[in-house]
Amino acid sequence: MWVPVRRCAARVVIPCIWRGKYFSSGNEPAENNRVTPMLRHLMYKIKSTGPITVAEYMKEVLTNPAKGYYVHHDMLGEKGDFITSPEISQIFGELIGIWFISEWIAAGKSAAFQLVELGPGRGTLTGDILRVFSQLGSVLKNCDISIHLVEVSQKLSEIQALTLTEEKIPLERNAESLVYMKGVSKSGIPISWYRNLQDVPKGYSFYLAHEFFDVLPVHKFQKTPQGWREVFIDIDPQVSDKLRFVLAPCATPAEAFIQHDETRDHVEVCPDAGVIIQELSQRISLTGGAALIADYGHDGTKTDTFRGFCGHRLHDVLTAPGTADLTADVDFHYLRRMAEEKVASLGPIEQQTFLKNMGIDVRLKVLLDKSDDPSMRQQLLQGYDMLMNPKKMGERFNFFALLPHQRLHGRSHQMNAQQSRPSASPVAGFDELTWR
Ligand SMILES: C[S@@+](CC[C@H](N)C(=O)[O-])C[C@H]1O[C@@H](n2cnc3c(N)ncnc32)[C@H](O)[C@@H]1O
């Protein structure tokens, strides 16, 4: 028998939720309970084949090619549903650009590299990075750079093209191809768009994922006296046109993702994140490069973090699906576990620490000194506060990196414990190196 889940009890474990600009009490109203095209689609699906997993629900609601929230919306920024660090301050992207150049130098200045961004939103982050690449043209001269964007959203890919490409050079489009769009940046760098990471050429690459892993579908599980039971979504028998959470009557295959020694009583697992981390790790171990992942998350300690955002407010995840963003905290412990064999990992470390180590204070001072416009100065200071303040994004957001083992350990994986550790240059941003 499918057992109803008491939703409000689970929500209590998230006392204060942050995505974008505002704090919330967590007592989000279930207003706006209208029948959206997505709700109609999901009810039809559930009536035909039975309750669906939370992962299937997230995937349908966010990326269904016809009605998905990400596919046709521009949800970022003040007028959208949430705001992200690159949209808050140019300094964020500039420091990340410096990080990639620093890693490129530390790894021996390869003759070419690909910059691959997963889920690039409005293209703002890659735009800020490309500006740094242009400003440091003398350092990168003779390096053959190409940009590769992995994006499922038709709407956002159009905005990315507007942000990043030179309008005088027409875009090449081919919806049937794995590379569905091609263009050239304002500084003459080729840009290609893909729907899947697997389709990006396997060259020497630097990968970037900012607020990407948190939108990937999660399975949710609850510990019961009978063992782990997966949370599903069903139609509420009491109220037509309403969805509710239920527990599966027996074990489901996704339970295999739960660790045998798991001590929490509610867990979220994201197999898609595991697949992507394994793909990144495989690529980095074979061809070199690095991945930088920034997101809000935890180290395998949190329980129910699944939530919705609409108009900069928390939104009931089951209400008016398709009109609000759905997200769950990234489990960095799980990401590390998926990567460990093939590559080394650093972090997660808090955003405030990473940005401080990258020199955010110096960069802010330079920009303040250069500007005599009071409103610009105020904007710079407010942006800094939003990114760095521990009560805002400074603590909640984390940085995590994947690097070839040799990058951190020199050739230590070939040495025994008695031999001294070979020197490797520190990795910018991560002040304490984790020797794994
Ligand atoms: C929360 S937004 C973050 C945007 C941007 N990185 C930023 O920080 O401003 C998530 C991004 O990932 C994209 N996205 C969501 N699911 C995806 C998937 N399965 N594959 C590729 N892109 C996806 C969305 O369209 C959007 O561009």
The ligand as an SDF file (V2000), in Angstrom:
LIG
                    3D

 27 29  0  0  0  0  0  0  0  0999 V2000
   20.2910   27.1810  -11.7300 C   0  0  0  0  0  0  0  0  0  0  0  0
   20.7060   27.5160  -13.3830 S   0  0  0  0  0  0  0  0  0  0  0  0
   22.3940   28.0990  -13.1640 C   0  0  0  0  0  0  0  0  0  0  0  0
   22.8250   28.9640  -14.2890 C   0  0  0  0  0  0  0  0  0  0  0  0
   24.2660   29.5100  -14.2140 C   0  0  0  0  0  0  0  0  0  0  0  0
   25.2540   28.4760  -14.0710 N   0  0  0  0  0  0  0  0  0  0  0  0
   24.3950   30.5220  -13.1080 C   0  0  0  0  0  0  0  0  0  0  0  0
   24.9820   30.2120  -12.0830 O   0  0  0  0  0  0  0  0  0  0  0  0
   23.8980   31.6410  -13.2670 O   0  0  0  0  0  0  0  0  0  0  0  0
   20.8910   25.8880  -14.0500 C   0  0  0  0  0  0  0  0  0  0  0  0
   21.3820   25.8180  -15.4830 C   0  0  0  0  0  0  0  0  0  0  0  0
   21.5260   24.4540  -15.8710 O   0  0  0  0  0  0  0  0  0  0  0  0
   20.7690   24.1910  -17.0710 C   0  0  0  0  0  0  0  0  0  0  0  0
   20.3500   22.7920  -16.9760 N   0  0  0  0  0  0  0  0  0  0  0  0
   19.4270   22.2550  -16.1500 C   0  0  0  0  0  0  0  0  0  0  0  0
   19.3810   20.9260  -16.2940 N   0  0  0  0  0  0  0  0  0  0  0  0
   20.3120   20.6100  -17.2320 C   0  0  0  0  0  0  0  0  0  0  0  0
   20.7480   19.3840  -17.8250 C   0  0  0  0  0  0  0  0  0  0  0  0
   20.2120   18.2160  -17.4580 N   0  0  0  0  0  0  0  0  0  0  0  0
   21.7300   19.4330  -18.7550 N   0  0  0  0  0  0  0  0  0  0  0  0
   22.2890   20.6280  -19.1050 C   0  0  0  0  0  0  0  0  0  0  0  0
   21.8990   21.8260  -18.5920 N   0  0  0  0  0  0  0  0  0  0  0  0
   20.9210   21.8140  -17.6650 C   0  0  0  0  0  0  0  0  0  0  0  0
   19.6670   25.2120  -17.0180 C   0  0  0  0  0  0  0  0  0  0  0  0
   19.0410   25.4130  -18.2520 O   0  0  0  0  0  0  0  0  0  0  0  0
   20.4560   26.4250  -16.5200 C   0  0  0  0  0  0  0  0  0  0  0  0
   21.2280   26.9880  -17.5460 O   0  0  0  0  0  0  0  0  0  0  0  0
  1  2  1  0
  2  3  1  0
  2 10  1  0
  3  4  1  0
  4  5  1  0
  5  6  1  0
  5  7  1  0
  7  8  2  0
  7  9  1  0
 10 11  1  0
 11 12  1  0
 11 26  1  0
 12 13  1  0
 13 14  1  0
 13 24  1  0
 14 15  1  0
 14 23  1  0
 15 16  2  0
 16 17  1  0
 17 18  1  0
 17 23  2  0
 18 19  1  0
 18 20  2  0
 20 21  1  0
 21 22  2  0
 22 23  1  0
 24 25  1  0
 24 26  1  0
 26 27  1  0
M  CHG  2   2   1   9  -1
M  END
$$$$
